[in-house]
Amino acid sequence: MRILLLGASGQLGHELTRCLAPLGELTTVARSGHHRALDLSRLDLVEQLLGALDPELIVNAAAYTAVDRAEDEPEACSVLNSELPARLAARAAASGCPLVHYSTDYVFDGSATVPYTEESPTAPLGVYGRSKFEGEQHIRRSGCTHLILRSSWVYSTHGHNFLKTILGLAQAKPELRVVDDQIGTPTWARALAQLSAAALARLPDRAAWQQRGGTYHVSAGGEPTSWFGFADAFVALARERGLDRPLARLRPIRTADYPTRARRPAYSVLDNGRFERAFGLRVPPWRRQLRWCMEDFVPMPGTAGGAGAQRTAAAGGR
């Protein structure tokens, strides 16, 4: 099977590169890195690439993810989050090629008090969330066979994300203030990539895609936490692993004490039940995912690290 992965240099794309390779002949595309170089905002070039490669599966991990900057760059955000998925979906519909696309908790307004299901009403708060929801809608309207996988609070040891930022600051400052009234479940990019690959392995033919295709939530399981709770958990793990620098004290604050250009959902918990039932997979709780991630990022003294990849894969099956 010829697989085309777009956005391979991002934190999710980086993990998908290794997870999708066993499923077929993989071509990875990104603006930079050890991939086929392409500016994905050049939709004409994307269409040329699709024509040249004629993929049998398209996986789109490309996105404009600068949530605050999106408020001032709505056109650039729309190209990657709305127009690119539309072009990919049109090609997928015309060729009969399935499309996998990643979306976000930001399609919701965060006013819920129980986990969001796939049928929950959408109400994005800002440019980023609206653009991601528009991308979803383009895919559904195209009629192509697809999986739309919504996740939340994605982090990794690769790229720019909350975990790496906080760990860096925690080694440079005596105290850090972290928001404690936004609630969600942090999702390790590798776990999301492995669950994606495991789900694809359960779609062997067109009939299976017709039966199981659609929109699913794939975010970490476990008791929800706040950004403060997440930061406190991984700083504690870093201390446990003997990180050789002093780490900052963490202080919880309210969202109102840390104003940002874009509004964030106050509640971002997604219900994974539909995905788990459809594919016979269990999404590991966020604390377990974090511990596996930290084994790679800050190995215990006297170990080589790297155990996280195998353990997450083992945890994927029911």
Residue pairs with C-beta under 8 A, 6 or more apart in sequence:
1 23
1 24
1 25
1 56
1 57
2 24
2 25
2 27
2 53
2 54
2 55
2 56
2 57
3 20
3 23
3 24
3 25
3 26
3 27
3 55
3 56
3 57
3 58
3 59
4 27
4 29
4 49
4 50
4 53
4 55
4 57
4 58
4 59
5 13
5 16
5 17
5 20
5 26
5 27
5 28
5 29
5 59
5 61
6 13
6 29
6 30
6 40
6 46
6 58
6 59
6 60
6 61
6 62
6 84
6 88
7 13
7 29
7 30
7 40
7 60
7 61
7 62
7 63
8 14
8 16
8 17
8 28
8 29
8 30
8 33
8 35
8 61
9 30
9 31
9 32
9 33
9 35
9 159
10 30
10 61
10 62
10 63
10 65
10 159
11 154
11 155
11 156
11 158
11 159
11 160
11 161
11 189
12 61
12 102
12 154
12 156
12 189
12 192
12 193
13 28
13 30
13 61
13 62
14 156
14 158
14 159
14 189
15 156
15 158
15 189
15 190
15 192
15 193
15 194
16 59
16 61
16 193
16 196
16 197
17 26
17 28
18 193
18 309
19 190
19 193
19 194
19 196
19 197
20 26
20 59
20 193
20 196
20 197
20 200
22 197
23 57
23 197
23 200
23 201
24 56
24 57
27 36
27 53
27 55
28 35
28 36
29 35
29 36
29 37
29 38
29 40
29 49
30 36
30 37
30 38
30 40
30 62
31 37
31 38
31 39
31 40
36 49
38 45
38 46
38 49
39 45
40 46
40 62
40 80
40 84
41 76
41 79
41 80
41 84
43 79
43 83
43 84
43 87
46 84
46 87
46 88
47 87
47 91
50 58
50 88
50 91
54 95
55 97
56 97
57 97
57 98
57 99
57 100
57 200
58 88
58 91
58 92
58 97
58 98
58 99
58 100
59 99
59 100
59 196
60 84
60 85
60 88
60 99
60 100
60 101
60 102
61 102
62 80
62 84
63 80
63 81
63 102
63 132
64 70
64 73
64 76
64 77
64 79
64 80
64 81
64 128
64 131
65 128
66 73
66 77
66 128
67 106
67 126
67 128
67 260
67 262
67 264
68 260
68 261
68 262
69 261
70 76
70 77
70 126
70 127
70 128
70 131
70 262
71 126
71 127
71 261
71 262
72 261
74 127
74 131
77 127
77 128
77 131
78 131
78 134
80 131
81 128
81 131
81 132
81 134
81 135
82 131
82 132
82 134
82 135
82 138
84 135
85 101
85 135
85 136
85 138
85 139
86 135
86 138
86 139
86 142
88 99
88 101
88 139
89 99
89 138
89 139
89 141
89 142
89 144
89 146
90 142
90 144
91 97
92 98
92 99
92 142
92 144
92 145
92 146
93 142
93 143
93 144
96 145
96 206
97 144
97 145
98 144
98 145
98 146
98 147
98 203
98 209
98 213
99 139
99 144
99 145
99 146
99 147
100 146
100 147
100 149
100 196
100 200
101 135
101 136
101 139
101 146
101 147
101 148
101 149
102 148
102 149
102 150
102 151
103 132
103 133
103 135
103 136
103 148
103 149
103 150
103 151
103 215
104 128
104 129
104 132
104 150
104 151
104 152
105 116
105 150
105 151
105 152
105 153
105 184
105 219
105 265
105 268
105 270
106 124
106 125
106 126
106 128
106 129
106 132
106 265
106 268
107 122
107 124
107 129
107 132
107 133
107 136
107 150
108 116
108 120
108 122
108 123
108 124
108 129
108 265
108 268
109 123
109 124
109 125
109 265
110 125
110 182
110 264
110 265
110 266
110 267
110 268
111 123
111 266
111 267
112 120
112 267
112 269
113 267
114 269
115 269
115 270
115 271
116 217
116 269
116 270
116 271
117 217
117 271
117 273
117 274
118 150
118 214
118 215
118 216
118 217
118 274
122 133
124 130
124 132
124 133
125 262
125 263
125 264
125 265
126 262
126 263
127 262
128 262
136 148
136 215
139 146
139 148
140 146
140 148
140 215
145 206
145 209
145 210
145 213
146 213
146 214
147 199
147 200
147 213
147 214
147 215
147 216
148 214
148 215
148 216
149 192
149 196
149 215
149 216
149 217
149 218
149 275
150 215
150 216
150 217
150 218
150 219
150 270
151 187
151 192
151 217
151 218
151 219
151 270
152 184
152 185
152 187
152 219
152 268
152 269
152 270
153 162
153 184
153 185
153 186
153 187
153 219
153 220
153 230
153 268
154 161
154 186
154 187
154 188
154 189
154 192
155 161
155 162
155 163
155 164
155 186
155 187
155 188
155 189
155 293
156 163
156 164
156 188
156 189
156 190
156 293
157 163
157 164
157 293
157 296
157 297
158 189
162 186
162 227
162 230
162 231
163 186
163 230
163 234
163 293
163 297
166 176
166 178
166 231
166 234
166 235
167 234
167 235
167 238
167 297
169 176
169 248
170 176
170 235
170 238
170 247
170 248
170 250
171 243
171 245
171 246
171 247
171 248
172 248
173 248
174 248
174 249
175 248
175 249
175 250
175 251
176 231
176 248
176 249
176 250
176 251
177 250
177 251
177 252
177 253
177 257
177 258
178 227
178 228
178 231
178 232
178 250
178 251
178 252
178 253
179 226
179 227
179 228
179 252
179 253
179 254
179 255
179 257
179 258
180 226
180 227
180 228
180 229
180 252
180 253
180 254
181 226
181 254
181 255
181 266
182 226
182 227
182 255
182 264
182 265
182 266
182 267
182 268
183 224
183 225
183 226
183 266
183 267
183 268
183 269
184 219
184 224
184 225
184 226
184 267
184 268
184 269
185 219
185 220
185 221
185 222
185 224
185 225
185 268
185 269
185 270
185 285
185 286
186 220
186 225
186 230
186 286
186 289
186 290
187 218
187 219
187 220
187 286
187 289
188 220
188 286
188 289
188 290
188 292
188 293
188 308
188 312
190 292
190 293
190 308
190 309
190 312
191 220
191 283
191 284
191 289
191 292
191 312
192 218
194 309
194 312
194 313
194 316
195 218
195 275
195 281
195 283
195 316
196 218
198 279
198 281
198 313
198 316
198 317
199 275
199 279
199 281
202 208
202 212
202 279
202 280
203 209
203 212
212 278
212 279
216 272
216 274
216 275
216 278
217 270
217 271
217 272
217 274
217 275
218 270
218 272
218 275
218 283
219 269
219 270
219 272
219 283
220 283
220 284
220 285
220 286
220 289
221 272
221 282
221 283
221 284
221 285
221 286
222 284
222 285
222 286
222 287
222 288
223 285
224 269
225 233
225 286
226 252
228 250
228 252
228 253
230 286
230 290
231 250
232 250
233 287
233 290
234 290
234 294
235 247
235 248
235 250
237 290
237 291
237 294
237 298
238 247
238 294
238 298
239 247
241 294
241 298
241 299
241 300
241 301
242 300
242 301
243 298
255 264
255 266
272 283
275 281
275 283
276 282
276 283
276 318
280 317
280 318
281 316
281 317
281 318
282 315
282 316
282 317
282 318
284 312
284 315
284 316
288 315
289 312
292 307
292 308
292 311
292 312
293 308
295 303
295 305
295 306
295 307
295 308
296 305
296 306
296 307
296 308
296 309
297 305
299 305
299 306
